[in-house]
Amino acid sequence: MTSTNDVCRLTPEIPLPTLQRLPVYARFLAEAIERGTSYVSSKQLGEAADVPPAQVRKDLSFLTSAGRPGVGYPAVPLAIQLDNVLDLGREKGAALVGVGNLGRALAVYRGFVTPGLHVTLLFDNDPSKIGLKLGHREILPFGRFLRLISGQGIQVGIVCVPAGAAQDVADVMVESGIRAIWNFAPVRLRVPDDVYVKNEDLSAQYAVLSYHLVRLQDGQAVDPPH
């Protein structure tokens, strides 16, 4: 049985909008702890995530930590709970397939280091790219994916290939044992129910941006995204 849902098999206790805000809270807490802050308020966390304090309290109600009226949330215990829920402290290896412009940008993006995602293997099927190096990583032939990924501790697959090749790439990733796929191809992937796919449709995101731009140019109010 397969699923094409962008959001599927999400932990039922935590709704997706809340889950998307938790890393924002985690980043704010990390900065606050570094400054020596012991407690943070729902107002401060809400300002960081651009949501009202009541929404913060609702989001954090899914965790075990409770805030103290007039004092706030204990920063370190809350940060630890967020880390346990999101599992950001445990390093995860990723294999990226499709080393075009977007793939190269993702492969060298330093913002993945803090949450522990390391793009350790790069694959492509373009003979002109195979053997080239991106930093210390050599671009490998995709035909050797199953053999080369074995024993590498890869947990995440990143798909940056054209739409027509994406399903074949995803099938090989699933066969290799990968259970989390980050898909940047403009197509919905069919995967087994025990595989999670996060789709990033950049063209669709641009359409949303363009829509709001037109409204702003016409003098209409635009609600901020949450």
Secondary structure, 3 states (H helix, E strand, C coil): CEECCCCCCCCCCCCHHHHHHHHHHHHHHHHHHHCCCCEECHHHHHHHHCCCHHHHHHHHCCCCCCCECCCEEEHHHHHHHHHHHHCCCCCEEEEEECCCHHHHHHHHCHHHCCCCEEEEEEEECCCCCCCCEECCEEEEEHHHHHHHHCCCCEEEEEECCCHHHHHHHHHHHHHHCCCEEEECCCCCCCEECCCEEEECCHHHHHHHHHHHHHHHHCCCCCCCCC
